[in-house]
Amino acid sequence: MKNTIKIERAVKDITQQDLATAVGVSRQTINSIEAGRYVPSAVLAMKIARHFGKPTESIFELEEND
Amino acid sequence: MKPKNYLLPYSCKKVGMWMFLPFATICVCALLGVKLPEIEIPWIGIGDNFFYHGKADLVAEISMSGFLVSLSLIALSREKDEDEMTGHIRMQSFVWSLWFTSFVLAFGILFIMGLLFLDFALAAIYLFYIVYILKFNLTMRRVRRDLK
């Protein structure tokens, strides 16, 4: 699953740590999600989307092999 | 609704790590046949005829129990930054450790014979914990290193 968290962060000008604190996870989790190494749970994905004020599908997108 | 994860506080991990070294040393020494002081005390337990009433070696009982407690504290305590990804890594390490231990046990059952099997069975009790702790902590270390 690909995502646009890095872009959204750049738009909002916030760090990985800021986002991690806002959604209640560690910075390493945000880093792993951005790098595509970890697929977040539905709850976390929705929290991230809500933080950016966008629908979940606009930040997280399924890939061919998902 | 937050799911329960049944983990102990992070401080318990530190206690487990402090306990690990002395108890592990005594257990390894015992396994390697090093002569340890014997303190026999009256004991009640389960034996061949179900009910055992006899003597037990206090040093062996305490060191093996202490080793198990230390491993449990390390394995079952939260990380400082526990979150859902840590839980995911825990689950993966658990499955990996189960596979590894199963293969080692199968090997032992098939190819280790005689009295040596008793030592193997004794060591196998702790193997799952040790493999799980190693796998989990190595994975967490790699994840943290990727941040830098």
Backbone of each chain as ProteinMPNN parsed JSONL, in Angstrom:
{"seq_chain_A": "MKNTIKIERAVKDITQQDLATAVGVSRQTINSIEAGRYVPSAVLAMKIARHFGKPTESIFELEEND", "coords_chain_A": {"N_chain_A": [[0.85, -1.192, 0.0], [0.647, 2.133, -0.967], [1.488, 5.488, 0.127], [0.853, 9.001, 0.85], [2.023, 10.384, 2.89], [4.468, 11.655, 3.419], [4.452, 13.768, 1.609], [2.174, 15.144, 2.45], [3.032, 15.876, 4.963], [5.068, 17.62, 4.31], [3.594, 19.641, 3.105], [2.1, 20.56, 5.251], [4.16, 21.286, 6.8], [5.346, 19.791, 8.986], [7.141, 17.689, 11.279], [8.239, 14.2, 11.369], [8.156, 13.404, 13.996], [6.32, 15.229, 15.091], [3.95, 14.441, 13.829], [3.823, 11.805, 14.723], [3.472, 12.168, 17.498], [1.017, 13.465, 17.458], [-0.738, 11.483, 16.523], [-0.341, 9.475, 18.295], [1.697, 7.456, 18.192], [5.026, 5.945, 17.807], [7.958, 7.64, 16.512], [9.411, 5.986, 14.889], [7.497, 4.301, 13.844], [5.984, 5.964, 12.142], [8.02, 6.591, 10.358], [8.537, 4.05, 9.255], [6.08, 3.552, 8.016], [6.01, 5.568, 6.078], [8.18, 4.758, 4.552], [7.169, 2.502, 3.479], [7.487, 0.101, 4.714], [5.877, -0.788, 6.678], [2.462, -1.51, 7.082], [-0.142, 0.408, 8.177], [-2.679, -0.039, 10.791], [-6.28, 0.056, 10.303], [-7.392, 1.894, 12.056], [-5.205, 3.544, 12.767], [-4.521, 4.537, 10.243], [-6.816, 6.042, 9.68], [-6.659, 7.927, 11.718], [-4.348, 9.307, 10.973], [-5.149, 10.342, 8.513], [-7.247, 11.973, 9.37], [-5.812, 13.821, 10.832], [-4.567, 15.239, 8.816], [-6.739, 16.281, 7.677], [-8.081, 15.082, 5.55], [-9.731, 12.629, 3.382], [-9.307, 9.112, 4.095], [-8.706, 7.48, 1.853], [-7.453, 9.222, 0.135], [-4.947, 9.53, 1.066], [-3.901, 7.011, 1.595], [-3.322, 4.4, -0.644], [-4.272, 1.539, -2.468], [-2.092, -0.926, -3.929], [-1.188, -2.735, -6.957], [-0.422, -5.396, -6.22], [-1.591, -5.713, -3.713]], "CA_chain_A": [[0.0, 0.0, 0.0], [1.468, 3.355, -0.98], [0.842, 6.608, 0.827], [1.402, 10.331, 0.553], [2.251, 11.042, 4.192], [5.637, 12.54, 3.331], [4.018, 14.983, 0.898], [1.241, 15.872, 3.337], [3.842, 16.475, 6.031], [5.777, 18.767, 3.733], [2.585, 20.698, 2.892], [1.753, 21.113, 6.578], [5.439, 21.633, 7.43], [5.504, 19.149, 10.3], [8.14, 16.606, 11.291], [7.728, 12.85, 11.673], [7.892, 13.374, 15.441], [5.062, 15.975, 15.327], [2.838, 13.59, 13.391], [3.785, 10.646, 15.64], [2.87, 12.622, 18.765], [-0.397, 13.802, 17.217], [-1.579, 10.285, 16.348], [-0.083, 8.563, 19.417], [2.613, 6.33, 17.935], [6.423, 6.369, 17.864], [8.484, 8.194, 15.254], [9.861, 4.869, 14.044], [6.326, 3.758, 13.141], [5.704, 6.895, 11.023], [9.118, 6.407, 9.407], [8.336, 2.768, 8.57], [4.9, 3.685, 7.134], [6.438, 6.398, 4.932], [9.104, 3.98, 3.719], [6.435, 1.357, 2.931], [7.884, -1.143, 5.393], [4.81, -1.195, 7.597], [1.111, -1.093, 6.695], [-0.821, 0.706, 9.448], [-4.039, -0.555, 10.996], [-7.322, 0.967, 9.801], [-7.55, 2.976, 13.044], [-4.084, 4.486, 12.633], [-4.659, 5.2, 8.936], [-7.877, 7.053, 9.803], [-6.145, 9.006, 12.584], [-3.402, 10.098, 10.168], [-5.962, 11.093, 7.528], [-7.993, 13.029, 10.094], [-4.85, 14.864, 11.207], [-4.319, 16.072, 7.633], [-8.033, 16.803, 7.232], [-8.399, 14.506, 4.235], [-10.251, 11.258, 3.487], [-8.244, 8.08, 4.189], [-8.33, 6.977, 0.517], [-6.605, 10.165, -0.597], [-3.579, 9.413, 1.602], [-3.481, 5.613, 1.421], [-3.847, 3.845, -1.894], [-3.887, 0.138, -2.698], [-1.266, -1.18, -5.11], [-1.583, -3.911, -7.76], [-0.219, -6.678, -5.52], [-2.217, -5.722, -2.376]], "C_chain_A": [[0.89, 1.248, 0.0], [0.721, 4.494, -0.285], [1.549, 7.925, 0.519], [1.695, 11.11, 1.846], [3.398, 12.059, 4.116], [5.25, 13.869, 2.673], [3.114, 15.829, 1.803], [1.996, 16.551, 4.478], [4.544, 17.726, 5.551], [4.82, 19.946, 3.548], [2.274, 21.385, 4.227], [2.982, 21.591, 7.349], [5.548, 21.087, 8.861], [6.504, 17.998, 10.193], [7.456, 15.263, 11.557], [7.341, 12.775, 13.149], [6.584, 14.086, 15.776], [3.865, 15.091, 14.993], [2.675, 12.399, 14.349], [3.11, 11.021, 16.957], [1.374, 12.868, 18.585], [-1.278, 12.557, 17.117], [-1.279, 9.19, 17.392], [0.719, 7.323, 19.089], [4.051, 6.841, 18.016], [6.859, 6.895, 16.494], [8.907, 7.077, 14.301], [8.7, 4.249, 13.258], [5.978, 4.648, 11.937], [6.759, 6.718, 9.933], [8.921, 5.128, 8.594], [7.135, 2.831, 7.621], [5.294, 4.472, 5.881], [7.318, 5.611, 3.966], [8.425, 2.745, 3.112], [6.798, 0.038, 3.578], [6.802, -1.653, 6.329], [3.471, -0.64, 7.119], [0.325, -0.84, 7.983], [-2.189, 0.048, 9.546], [-5.037, 0.478, 10.471], [-7.472, 2.163, 10.746], [-6.445, 4.02, 12.885], [-4.17, 5.249, 11.317], [-5.712, 6.319, 9.009], [-7.437, 8.22, 10.682], [-5.217, 9.931, 11.795], [-4.17, 10.975, 9.179], [-6.701, 12.248, 8.212], [-7.062, 14.176, 10.487], [-4.586, 15.809, 10.03], [-5.615, 16.663, 7.066], [-8.443, 16.312, 5.863], [-9.021, 13.131, 4.402], [-9.102, 10.234, 3.427], [-7.752, 7.642, 2.802], [-7.433, 7.952, -0.247], [-5.164, 10.126, -0.087], [-3.038, 7.998, 1.416], [-4.136, 5.026, 0.179], [-3.354, 2.404, -2.095], [-3.038, 0.012, -3.96], [-1.748, -2.458, -5.794], [-1.532, -5.22, -6.956], [-0.819, -6.724, -4.111], [-3.46, -6.605, -2.38]], "O_chain_A": [[1.767, 1.4, 0.85], [-0.5, 4.465, -0.133], [2.668, 7.958, 0.007], [1.62, 12.338, 1.875], [3.317, 13.158, 4.665], [5.661, 14.943, 3.115], [3.267, 17.047, 1.906], [1.647, 17.652, 4.904], [4.618, 18.738, 6.248], [5.179, 21.096, 3.798], [2.197, 22.61, 4.316], [2.868, 22.213, 8.405], [5.806, 21.829, 9.809], [6.676, 17.413, 9.124], [6.28, 15.196, 11.914], [6.334, 12.165, 13.509], [5.823, 13.627, 16.627], [2.903, 15.001, 15.756], [1.564, 12.034, 14.731], [2.275, 10.274, 17.466], [0.569, 12.523, 19.45], [-2.424, 12.566, 17.567], [-1.887, 8.12, 17.37], [0.462, 6.252, 19.639], [4.278, 8.026, 18.263], [6.226, 6.633, 15.471], [8.784, 7.197, 13.082], [8.888, 3.74, 12.153], [5.71, 4.145, 10.846], [6.442, 6.696, 8.744], [9.117, 5.128, 7.379], [7.164, 2.232, 6.546], [4.953, 4.085, 4.764], [7.227, 5.761, 2.748], [9.037, 2.026, 2.322], [6.46, -1.026, 3.06], [6.813, -2.819, 6.724], [3.355, 0.541, 6.794], [0.141, -1.752, 8.788], [-2.78, -0.363, 8.547], [-4.679, 1.63, 10.226], [-7.654, 3.297, 10.303], [-6.709, 5.222, 12.869], [-3.925, 6.455, 11.272], [-5.513, 7.404, 8.464], [-7.799, 9.368, 10.424], [-5.277, 11.154, 11.918], [-3.895, 12.164, 9.024], [-6.763, 13.359, 7.685], [-7.455, 15.342, 10.48], [-4.405, 17.013, 10.214], [-5.594, 17.436, 6.109], [-9.08, 17.039, 5.1], [-8.862, 12.514, 5.455], [-8.072, 10.469, 2.795], [-6.554, 7.456, 2.588], [-6.731, 7.55, -1.174], [-4.261, 10.64, -0.747], [-1.858, 7.811, 1.117], [-5.346, 5.142, -0.019], [-2.174, 2.104, -1.914], [-3.235, 0.742, -4.931], [-2.608, -3.168, -5.272], [-2.455, -6.033, -6.999], [-0.579, -7.685, -3.381], [-4.124, -6.742, -1.353]]}, "seq_chain_B": "MKPKNYLLPYSCKKVGMWMFLPFATICVCALLGVKLPEIEIPWIGIGDNFFYHGKADLVAEISMSGFLVSLSLIALSREKDEDEMTGHIRMQSFVWSLWFTSFVLAFGILFIMGLLFLDFALAAIYLFYIVYILKFNLTMRRVRRDLK", "coords_chain_B": {"N_chain_B": [[-12.047, 1.53, 21.068], [-9.495, 0.179, 23.016], [-7.426, -2.64, 22.458], [-6.537, -5.229, 24.818], [-3.182, -5.853, 25.814], [-1.745, -7.369, 27.576], [0.823, -6.909, 28.579], [3.687, -6.227, 30.704], [4.807, -3.354, 32.688], [7.422, -1.134, 31.397], [9.532, -0.914, 33.213], [9.775, -3.417, 34.353], [11.203, -4.858, 32.501], [13.795, -3.959, 32.819], [14.333, -4.917, 35.381], [14.226, -7.655, 34.85], [16.446, -7.843, 33.151], [18.563, -7.29, 34.866], [18.325, -9.466, 36.552], [18.866, -11.52, 34.846], [21.651, -12.113, 34.182], [23.075, -13.259, 36.592], [21.415, -15.541, 37.164], [21.323, -16.868, 34.696], [24.009, -17.513, 34.387], [24.451, -19.35, 36.494], [22.679, -21.392, 35.7], [23.757, -22.159, 33.189], [26.264, -23.046, 34.002], [25.465, -25.259, 35.552], [24.373, -26.824, 33.549], [26.625, -27.379, 32.06], [27.921, -29.077, 33.689], [29.362, -28.131, 35.866], [30.381, -28.278, 39.223], [28.113, -27.391, 41.636], [27.253, -25.818, 44.79], [25.293, -27.851, 46.987], [22.173, -27.585, 48.461], [20.012, -29.218, 50.261], [16.537, -29.471, 50.714], [13.419, -30.29, 52.382], [10.726, -31.272, 50.247], [7.679, -30.951, 48.41], [5.96, -32.32, 45.685], [5.2, -33.206, 42.248], [5.638, -36.478, 41.204], [6.908, -39.718, 40.058], [4.943, -41.465, 41.09], [2.754, -39.835, 41.087], [2.369, -38.23, 43.544], [4.936, -36.556, 45.104], [7.144, -36.691, 47.728], [9.837, -35.602, 49.129], [13.231, -34.722, 48.814], [14.674, -31.637, 47.621], [16.978, -29.833, 45.537], [17.942, -26.8, 46.597], [19.491, -24.739, 45.401], [19.445, -25.414, 42.678], [16.681, -25.311, 42.173], [16.019, -22.625, 42.749], [17.741, -21.211, 40.99], [16.894, -22.084, 38.441], [14.202, -21.301, 38.463], [14.523, -18.552, 38.825], [15.868, -17.886, 36.471], [13.88, -18.423, 34.595], [11.943, -16.555, 35.399], [13.347, -14.15, 34.934], [13.689, -14.245, 32.129], [11.001, -14.227, 31.362], [10.2, -11.715, 32.296], [11.738, -10.03, 30.686], [10.812, -10.744, 28.131], [8.063, -10.229, 28.265], [7.573, -7.56, 28.806], [6.668, -4.137, 28.218], [7.957, -2.032, 25.555], [9.806, 1.077, 25.673], [8.688, 2.783, 23.823], [6.221, 1.605, 23.028], [3.936, 0.613, 20.562], [1.479, 0.118, 17.905], [3.025, -0.958, 15.816], [5.159, -2.112, 17.135], [3.785, -4.118, 18.445], [3.101, -5.635, 16.215], [5.631, -6.481, 15.375], [6.306, -7.982, 17.589], [4.468, -10.089, 17.35], [5.301, -11.252, 14.93], [7.893, -12.053, 15.657], [7.264, -13.878, 17.62], [5.972, -15.949, 16.155], [8.082, -16.669, 14.464], [9.929, -17.572, 16.325], [8.526, -19.736, 17.348], [8.444, -21.465, 15.133], [11.235, -21.931, 14.815], [11.918, -23.12, 17.302], [10.309, -25.386, 17.148], [11.51, -26.802, 15.038], [14.046, -27.304, 16.145], [13.319, -28.857, 18.363], [12.146, -31.053, 17.066], [14.388, -32.05, 15.768], [15.925, -32.744, 18.013], [14.319, -34.705, 19.254], [14.394, -36.709, 17.335], [17.162, -37.226, 16.891], [18.759, -36.988, 19.212], [19.912, -38.979, 21.732], [19.645, -41.132, 24.647], [20.956, -40.19, 27.914], [21.726, -37.629, 27.368], [19.586, -36.469, 26.178], [17.992, -35.594, 28.256], [19.335, -33.312, 29.228], [19.095, -31.797, 26.935], [16.292, -31.522, 26.773], [15.849, -30.015, 29.04], [17.212, -27.633, 28.418], [15.703, -26.91, 26.238], [13.35, -25.943, 27.271], [13.8, -23.297, 27.827], [14.508, -22.316, 25.406], [12.592, -21.245, 23.577], [11.89, -18.759, 24.721], [14.391, -17.447, 24.686], [15.053, -17.346, 21.941], [12.881, -15.87, 21.0], [13.247, -13.404, 22.371], [15.733, -12.592, 21.338], [15.176, -12.407, 18.543], [13.089, -10.479, 18.497], [14.311, -8.209, 19.705], [16.486, -7.764, 18.002], [15.168, -7.129, 15.634], [13.786, -4.793, 16.438], [15.977, -3.193, 16.947], [17.036, -2.901, 14.392], [14.945, -1.498, 13.172], [15.02, 0.882, 14.645], [17.562, 1.743, 13.971], [17.227, 2.363, 11.309], [16.049, 4.814, 11.435], [18.04, 6.644, 11.756]], "CA_chain_B": [[-11.725, 0.595, 22.154], [-8.116, -0.312, 22.914], [-7.323, -4.052, 22.836], [-5.589, -5.519, 25.899], [-2.0, -6.548, 25.288], [-1.238, -8.22, 28.65], [2.256, -6.702, 28.821], [4.065, -5.582, 31.967], [5.429, -2.042, 32.444], [8.799, -1.145, 30.887], [10.484, -1.075, 34.325], [9.956, -4.856, 34.604], [12.226, -5.339, 31.576], [15.089, -3.653, 33.458], [14.486, -5.878, 36.491], [14.542, -8.926, 34.198], [17.812, -7.812, 32.613], [19.471, -7.39, 36.007], [18.24, -10.835, 37.087], [19.269, -12.488, 33.824], [23.056, -12.527, 34.207], [23.436, -14.245, 37.623], [20.667, -16.802, 37.051], [21.754, -17.55, 33.466], [25.349, -18.055, 34.634], [24.319, -20.561, 37.327], [22.036, -22.445, 34.897], [24.709, -22.644, 32.171], [27.269, -23.819, 34.751], [24.844, -26.534, 35.909], [24.205, -27.584, 32.306], [27.953, -27.808, 31.61], [28.438, -30.058, 34.647], [30.174, -27.511, 36.919], [29.864, -28.679, 40.543], [27.565, -26.266, 42.396], [26.901, -26.237, 46.166], [23.952, -28.441, 47.086], [21.453, -27.352, 49.72], [18.784, -30.019, 50.123], [15.443, -29.125, 51.639], [12.232, -31.128, 52.153], [9.941, -30.702, 49.145], [6.483, -31.687, 47.968], [5.705, -32.011, 44.285], [4.616, -34.284, 41.454], [6.689, -37.412, 40.825], [6.504, -40.915, 39.31], [3.66, -41.96, 41.621], [1.965, -38.605, 41.153], [2.685, -37.394, 44.692], [6.343, -36.673, 45.48], [7.483, -36.084, 49.003], [11.226, -35.953, 49.345], [14.128, -33.571, 48.94], [14.982, -30.909, 46.397], [18.173, -29.002, 45.627], [17.498, -25.404, 46.66], [20.247, -23.923, 44.432], [18.92, -25.711, 41.331], [15.289, -24.827, 42.062], [15.993, -21.148, 42.709], [18.391, -20.691, 39.782], [16.046, -22.338, 37.261], [13.017, -20.436, 38.559], [14.975, -17.171, 38.611], [16.169, -17.742, 35.045], [12.589, -18.358, 33.905], [11.312, -15.266, 35.73], [14.07, -13.077, 34.238], [13.345, -14.314, 30.698], [9.599, -13.809, 31.215], [10.121, -10.259, 32.483], [12.303, -9.374, 29.495], [9.967, -11.025, 26.958], [6.67, -9.793, 28.402], [7.453, -6.159, 29.225], [6.518, -3.15, 27.151], [9.088, -1.206, 25.174], [9.594, 2.478, 26.053], [7.824, 3.398, 22.81], [5.335, 0.53, 22.543], [2.757, 1.01, 19.786], [0.944, -1.008, 17.127], [4.069, -1.609, 15.017], [5.893, -2.964, 18.085], [2.929, -5.291, 18.614], [3.226, -6.418, 14.983], [6.964, -7.108, 15.412], [6.19, -9.011, 18.631], [3.734, -11.238, 16.804], [6.175, -11.895, 13.944], [8.986, -12.704, 16.389], [6.647, -15.011, 18.304], [5.773, -17.012, 15.163], [9.423, -17.079, 14.021], [10.507, -18.341, 17.421], [7.788, -21.001, 17.425], [8.958, -22.308, 14.043], [12.613, -22.304, 15.115], [11.909, -24.062, 18.424], [9.71, -26.639, 16.675], [12.517, -27.531, 14.259], [15.088, -27.779, 17.068], [12.726, -29.948, 19.148], [12.001, -32.218, 16.183], [15.743, -32.577, 15.601], [16.32, -33.364, 19.285], [13.537, -35.933, 19.468], [14.819, -37.732, 16.372], [18.586, -37.545, 16.814], [19.499, -36.96, 20.484], [19.513, -40.198, 22.449], [20.233, -41.397, 25.962], [20.846, -39.201, 28.988], [21.93, -36.295, 26.798], [18.257, -35.928, 25.84], [17.478, -34.891, 29.443], [19.93, -31.971, 29.191], [18.488, -31.11, 25.788], [14.909, -31.171, 27.133], [15.936, -28.939, 30.039], [17.589, -26.408, 27.702], [14.631, -26.58, 25.292], [12.307, -25.187, 27.977], [14.135, -21.871, 27.759], [14.889, -21.936, 24.042], [11.576, -20.4, 22.944], [12.035, -17.411, 25.287], [15.651, -16.842, 24.253], [14.96, -17.052, 20.501], [11.909, -14.771, 20.845], [13.864, -12.153, 22.845], [16.762, -12.213, 20.37], [14.553, -12.01, 17.276], [12.347, -9.234, 18.705], [15.206, -7.079, 19.968], [17.281, -7.478, 16.801], [14.282, -6.436, 14.686], [13.568, -3.436, 16.96], [17.234, -2.45, 16.78], [17.132, -2.561, 12.966], [13.943, -0.454, 12.906], [15.51, 2.136, 15.242], [18.739, 2.162, 13.208], [16.726, 2.935, 10.045], [15.651, 6.205, 11.693], [19.215, 7.54, 11.724]], "C_chain_B": [[-10.316, 0.036, 21.976], [-8.052, -1.783, 23.301], [-6.308, -4.232, 23.958], [-4.359, -6.176, 25.304], [-1.271, -7.379, 26.35], [0.266, -8.057, 28.923], [2.492, -5.982, 30.147], [4.679, -4.211, 31.675], [6.893, -2.178, 32.031], [9.823, -1.405, 31.995], [10.753, -2.554, 34.63], [11.043, -5.447, 33.691], [13.614, -5.129, 32.179], [15.359, -4.632, 34.598], [14.9, -7.24, 35.925], [15.968, -8.978, 33.695], [18.848, -7.908, 33.736], [19.486, -8.81, 36.565], [18.886, -11.848, 36.142], [20.691, -13.029, 34.03], [23.387, -13.539, 35.319], [22.72, -15.587, 37.467], [21.083, -17.589, 35.803], [23.109, -18.202, 33.683], [25.263, -19.359, 35.432], [23.723, -21.713, 36.505], [22.986, -23.023, 33.847], [25.786, -23.499, 32.84], [26.725, -25.216, 35.085], [24.725, -27.441, 34.681], [25.54, -28.145, 31.814], [28.614, -28.765, 32.608], [29.348, -29.48, 35.711], [29.541, -27.855, 38.273], [29.406, -27.439, 41.322], [27.238, -26.736, 43.817], [25.476, -26.766, 46.22], [23.347, -28.159, 48.446], [20.12, -28.091, 49.596], [17.753, -29.633, 51.175], [14.261, -30.075, 51.386], [11.319, -30.478, 51.129], [8.727, -31.576, 48.823], [6.22, -31.305, 46.515], [5.016, -33.151, 43.575], [5.752, -35.178, 40.973], [6.137, -38.592, 40.06], [5.143, -41.45, 39.772], [2.702, -40.804, 41.919], [2.365, -37.707, 42.321], [4.13, -37.622, 45.099], [6.563, -35.972, 46.806], [8.899, -36.498, 49.334], [12.072, -34.711, 49.49], [14.35, -32.917, 47.588], [16.214, -30.058, 46.625], [17.76, -27.532, 45.508], [18.181, -24.533, 45.597], [19.685, -24.123, 43.024], [17.522, -25.135, 41.147], [15.24, -23.301, 41.902], [16.611, -20.617, 41.417], [17.527, -20.907, 38.541], [14.79, -21.472, 37.276], [13.389, -18.989, 38.271], [15.268, -16.897, 37.159], [14.871, -17.598, 34.25], [11.884, -17.016, 34.15], [12.004, -14.133, 34.972], [13.737, -13.065, 32.749], [11.91, -13.841, 30.465], [9.468, -12.301, 31.339], [10.647, -9.518, 31.253], [11.336, -9.527, 28.312], [8.594, -10.361, 27.05], [6.504, -8.364, 28.917], [7.348, -5.253, 28.009], [7.859, -2.536, 26.785], [8.786, 0.212, 25.653], [8.576, 3.125, 25.124], [6.91, 2.34, 22.187], [4.155, 1.121, 21.756], [2.343, -0.158, 18.891], [2.006, -1.698, 16.275], [4.917, -2.533, 15.906], [5.11, -4.255, 18.31], [3.028, -6.228, 17.416], [4.572, -7.17, 14.965], [6.989, -8.219, 16.47], [5.557, -10.285, 18.072], [4.61, -12.003, 15.793], [7.307, -12.66, 14.631], [8.484, -13.955, 17.095], [6.509, -16.198, 17.344], [7.125, -17.566, 14.706], [10.054, -17.985, 15.068], [9.836, -19.714, 17.56], [8.255, -21.979, 16.35], [10.351, -22.841, 14.389], [12.661, -23.369, 16.21], [11.34, -25.412, 17.994], [10.729, -27.482, 15.9], [13.6, -28.111, 15.175], [14.556, -28.955, 17.897], [12.591, -31.214, 18.319], [13.354, -32.89, 15.975], [16.176, -33.349, 16.854], [15.615, -34.688, 19.524], [14.044, -37.055, 18.57], [16.272, -38.168, 16.555], [19.36, -37.497, 18.137], [18.989, -38.099, 21.365], [20.161, -40.257, 23.833], [20.034, -40.261, 26.951], [21.019, -37.763, 28.489], [20.586, -35.633, 26.472], [17.661, -35.163, 27.021], [18.011, -33.461, 29.501], [19.294, -31.146, 28.081], [17.074, -30.644, 26.141], [14.876, -30.011, 28.115], [16.25, -27.599, 29.346], [16.454, -25.941, 26.788], [13.51, -25.772, 25.947], [12.524, -23.686, 27.78], [14.367, -21.371, 26.336], [13.893, -20.964, 23.405], [11.719, -18.949, 23.403], [13.261, -16.709, 24.687], [15.58, -16.443, 22.776], [14.004, -15.877, 20.27], [12.543, -13.432, 21.223], [14.905, -11.669, 21.836], [16.138, -11.67, 19.09], [13.857, -10.647, 17.422], [13.29, -8.045, 18.853], [16.083, -6.737, 18.774], [16.438, -6.723, 15.772], [14.047, -4.998, 15.135], [14.813, -2.572, 16.762], [17.396, -1.994, 15.325], [16.169, -1.426, 12.623], [14.438, 0.891, 13.441], [16.711, 2.667, 14.475], [18.328, 2.833, 11.898], [16.312, 4.393, 10.198], [16.814, 7.158, 11.479], [19.707, 7.769, 10.306]], "O_chain_B": [[-9.983, -0.511, 20.924], [-8.562, -2.158, 24.357], [-5.334, -3.484, 24.046], [-4.478, -6.978, 24.378], [-0.273, -8.029, 26.038], [0.903, -8.973, 29.443], [1.64, -5.245, 30.643], [5.036, -3.932, 30.53], [7.525, -3.205, 32.28], [10.853, -2.034, 31.757], [11.832, -2.902, 35.11], [11.716, -6.409, 34.059], [14.49, -5.988, 32.074], [16.48, -5.116, 34.757], [15.803, -7.894, 36.447], [16.632, -10.011, 33.788], [19.891, -8.54, 33.567], [20.528, -9.301, 37.0], [19.385, -12.889, 36.571], [20.908, -14.241, 34.049], [23.938, -14.596, 35.014], [23.334, -16.644, 37.618], [21.185, -18.815, 35.839], [23.342, -19.318, 33.218], [25.916, -20.347, 35.095], [24.183, -22.851, 36.588], [23.018, -24.236, 33.638], [26.174, -24.543, 32.317], [27.419, -26.219, 34.925], [24.944, -28.65, 34.757], [25.596, -29.228, 31.232], [29.741, -29.21, 32.389], [30.042, -30.229, 36.398], [28.328, -27.741, 38.45], [30.206, -26.555, 41.626], [26.973, -27.919, 44.029], [24.569, -26.218, 45.593], [23.952, -28.465, 49.474], [19.212, -27.632, 48.904], [18.062, -29.491, 52.358], [14.125, -30.606, 50.284], [11.152, -29.258, 51.138], [8.773, -32.798, 48.96], [6.251, -30.128, 46.154], [4.333, -33.964, 44.197], [6.724, -34.689, 40.397], [5.053, -38.517, 39.48], [4.304, -41.834, 38.958], [1.949, -40.829, 42.892], [2.672, -36.534, 42.11], [4.518, -38.749, 45.407], [6.209, -34.806, 46.977], [9.135, -37.624, 49.771], [11.702, -33.766, 50.186], [14.232, -33.559, 46.544], [16.479, -29.612, 47.742], [17.293, -27.085, 44.461], [17.536, -23.694, 44.968], [19.474, -23.167, 42.278], [17.209, -24.55, 40.11], [14.53, -22.766, 41.05], [16.08, -19.686, 40.811], [17.433, -20.026, 37.687], [14.363, -20.968, 36.237], [12.669, -18.282, 37.566], [14.964, -15.818, 36.651], [14.771, -16.763, 33.351], [11.308, -16.424, 33.237], [11.336, -13.253, 34.428], [13.526, -12.0, 32.168], [11.632, -13.141, 29.491], [8.722, -11.673, 30.588], [10.078, -8.511, 30.832], [11.074, -8.568, 27.585], [8.024, -9.973, 26.031], [5.437, -7.994, 29.406], [7.861, -5.554, 26.931], [8.786, -2.518, 27.595], [7.646, 0.521, 26.0], [7.723, 3.902, 25.552], [6.843, 2.205, 20.966], [3.467, 2.022, 22.237], [2.795, -1.286, 19.087], [1.906, -2.901, 16.03], [5.339, -3.605, 15.472], [5.685, -5.342, 18.36], [3.038, -7.45, 17.568], [4.635, -8.34, 14.589], [7.613, -9.262, 16.272], [6.042, -11.395, 18.292], [4.653, -13.233, 15.799], [7.64, -13.776, 14.235], [9.184, -14.966, 17.163], [6.885, -17.321, 17.683], [7.295, -18.778, 14.578], [10.633, -19.023, 14.748], [10.491, -20.714, 17.852], [8.44, -23.167, 16.615], [10.617, -24.037, 14.274], [13.344, -24.385, 16.076], [11.827, -26.459, 18.421], [10.81, -28.698, 16.072], [14.02, -29.256, 15.008], [15.268, -29.937, 18.107], [12.879, -32.313, 18.794], [13.468, -34.115, 16.0], [16.716, -34.452, 16.768], [16.232, -35.667, 19.942], [14.117, -38.21, 18.989], [16.586, -39.347, 16.393], [20.514, -37.925, 18.179], [17.806, -38.173, 21.696], [21.1, -39.52, 24.131], [19.088, -39.48, 26.851], [20.528, -36.814, 29.1], [20.462, -34.408, 26.487], [16.916, -34.202, 26.829], [17.269, -32.519, 29.779], [18.995, -29.964, 28.254], [16.699, -29.509, 25.845], [14.009, -29.14, 28.045], [15.638, -26.574, 29.647], [16.261, -24.743, 26.585], [12.808, -25.014, 25.278], [11.581, -22.918, 27.594], [14.416, -20.167, 26.088], [14.289, -19.985, 22.773], [11.677, -18.025, 22.59], [13.194, -15.561, 24.247], [15.992, -15.345, 22.402], [14.277, -14.998, 19.451], [12.402, -12.446, 20.5], [14.959, -10.482, 21.515], [16.521, -10.604, 18.608], [14.019, -9.769, 16.574], [13.103, -7.008, 18.217], [16.396, -5.569, 18.546], [16.922, -5.799, 15.118], [14.099, -4.079, 14.317], [14.721, -1.384, 16.453], [17.828, -0.874, 15.052], [16.52, -0.507, 11.882], [14.296, 1.918, 12.776], [16.878, 3.878, 14.334], [18.994, 3.756, 11.431], [16.231, 5.126, 9.212], [16.632, 8.309, 11.082], [20.681, 8.494, 10.1]]}, "name": "protein", "num_of_chains": 2, "seq": "MKNTIKIERAVKDITQQDLATAVGVSRQTINSIEAGRYVPSAVLAMKIARHFGKPTESIFELEENDMKPKNYLLPYSCKKVGMWMFLPFATICVCALLGVKLPEIEIPWIGIGDNFFYHGKADLVAEISMSGFLVSLSLIALSREKDEDEMTGHIRMQSFVWSLWFTSFVLAFGILFIMGLLFLDFALAAIYLFYIVYILKFNLTMRRVRRDLK"}
